[in-house]
Amino acid sequence: MNYKVKLDAFEGPFDLLVYLIEHNKMNIYDIKVSEITTQYLNYIEQMKANDINVTQDFMVLAAELIELKSRMLLPKSEPLEDGEEPEDPRSELVSRILEYKQFKEMADFFKDQEELMQHVHTKPQEDLSVYEDDPDEILKSGTEQFVSAFKAFLFRRQKLDEMKKTYERIERQR
């Protein structure tokens, strides 16, 4: 089945169905089909009234709910020969809802992971063997170069101290 329909609040028919079940605080294994079907059909009518294009997926699920409701109204068949109870007509719907919820949770998990990974940046490994040849390399500079570099350092340090006295550092709150 295809669940790509996206409305204001619901992405598809199962999203609406799960919402109705959770909103009514029903146990997923003991769904009150009659109540859910009525609410589902009311919501579809509201969508039609608001000129929202009701897709076939919503209508198909509505038909399945109506069929399930009618099967629930029929008298229960007698127990099977093995003493087993006949299968609950809601069991297929329950398994589909559980599967849908599982996929929805995984989609949310992958969305969160994608957002996390957007802040991770990688860089290919560089070849550092070029720098491993002579680890005890001595700087070849004269006293004059050293003195001018030290004076430049002191000048920058003095400017930084002046700036710190004049300006206040404000950090963004996280």
N, C-alpha and C positions, 0 to 999 in steps of 0.2 A: 504494500500500500504506500501511497505517497502522502506525506504530511507537510507540504510546503506552504500551506495557506497561512498567511499572517494577518491577523486582525489587530484591533487596538489592544486587546488583552490576551487573546489566545492565538497560538500559532497553528492550530489545527483542531480537528474534532476530538482527538484524544486529550488534548490539552484542556479543552472545555470540560470533557467528561471527568478527568482527574480533578479539576477545580471543583466541580459540583460535588464529587464524592468527598473531597477533603473539607469543603466548605460546610457540608452537612455532618461532618465528623462521623462518617460511616466507616465501619471496618471493611476493608477492601474485599475480604472473603465473605462478607454478609451484606452485599449491596441491596438496598431496597429499590428494585428495578422500577417499580411503578412510580415512585417519587422522583427518581433521577430522570426517567423518560419524560415525565411531565415538565420538569424544569428545563431539560434539554430542548424540548419542542418549544417551550415559551421563549427561550433564548434565541432560537432560530427565527421565531416570529418577530422578536424585537429587532434582529438583524435585518429582516426584510423591511420592517417599518422604517428603519433608519437608512434605507437605501444601500445597505451593505450587500455586496454581491455574495449570496449564499452559494458556496461551491458544492459540487457533487459529493465531496468527501463528508461534509456535514450531513447531507441528506442520506447518504448510504449508512452512516452510523446511526442516524435517527431511525431508519428502517430496521436496522439490526436490533436496536433497543426495543422497538415496538414488537418485533417478532419474539424477542426474549421475554418481554412482558406477557405476551399471549401464551407462550409456553409455560410461564410461571403460573398463569391462571388455570391452566388445564389440570385436571386431577392427576395426582402422582400415580405412576405405574407401580405395579407390585414389585417387591424385591426379586432380584434375579435368583436363579437356582442355587448359586454358590452362597447365598445369604448376603451378598453384597447389595448395597443400596444403589439405585439407579443414579447415573451421573447428574450432578447439579447443572442445569442449563447455563448457569452463570460462570462455570469454571473456565470456559474458553475466553470469555470476556475478561475475567480476572487475570488470566495468564497474559493476554494481550496488553492489559493495562500495566501489569508489573513489568513486562518487557519494555513498554513505552517509557515508563518512569526510569528504568535502568538506563536506557539510551539517552534520556533527557539529562540525567545526572552526569553521565559520561561526557555529554556535549558541554555541560556547564564546567566540568573539570578541565576539559581541553581548552575551553575559552579562557579560563583562569590561567592555565599554563601558558597559553599564547600571550596573554597580557604580561605575565612575568618574564617571558623570554624576549619580549620587545626591549627590555632594559639590559639584556645581556649581549655583549658584543665580543666577537672573537677575532683573533688575528692569526694569520698563518705563522708557523714557527720559522724563525730566521736561522740561517746558518751562522753560528757564532765561532766556528773553528778559525776564522780569520783572526780573531782577537786572542786566540789561545797560544800563538807562536812564541811571543816573548813577554811573559807576565811581569818581568822585573824591568820594564822599560823605564828609563830615567828621563825626566823632562830636560830637554836641552834648551834652556833659556838662561839668559844672563841676569845679573843683579839688577840692571836697569829695568828690564821687563817685569821682574818680580816687584820692584818698588812701584812702578806705574800701575800694575794690577792691584797692589795693596791700597794705593791712594784712591783708585777708582772704587774699590770696595768700601773704604771709609767714607767717601763722598756719598755713595748710594745709601749707606747706613745712616748717615747724618740726615739725608733727605727723608728717609723712612721715619726717623724719630720725629722730625718736624711735622710730617703728615699725621702721625699718631696723636700729636698734641692738638692739632687743628681739627681733625675729623674723628668721628666716633664710628666704630664698626658695628653694623647691625646685621644679624643673621636671620634668615628666613626661618620661621617656625615650622617644624615638620609635623 
